[in-house]
Amino acid sequence: MASSSSSYALVLATIMAVFSAAAVLSVSAQDITPAPAPSIGDGYSLSMSGAVICSSLFVSMLALLKH
């Protein structure tokens, strides 16, 4: 009697493993998407020149000191 119970449990465990593997494979196949292309360009692009930023900081300091 113990032999039929253990074989039943083994068959049940095998069936559950097959269905689990099939479910995981079907879900992971849907989730796979290609990676986006890396952006190509400057590592640090500054939209304003350094002179504009420095003059802006200078005028701001003058206004702060005048106040």
Contacts in CASP RR format, 6 or more apart in sequence:
PFRMAT RR
TARGET T0000
AUTHOR 0000-0000-0000
METHOD contacts of the structure
MODEL  1
MASSSSSYALVLATIMAVFSAAAVLSVSAQDITPAPAPSIGDGYSLSMSG
AVICSSLFVSMLALLKH
END
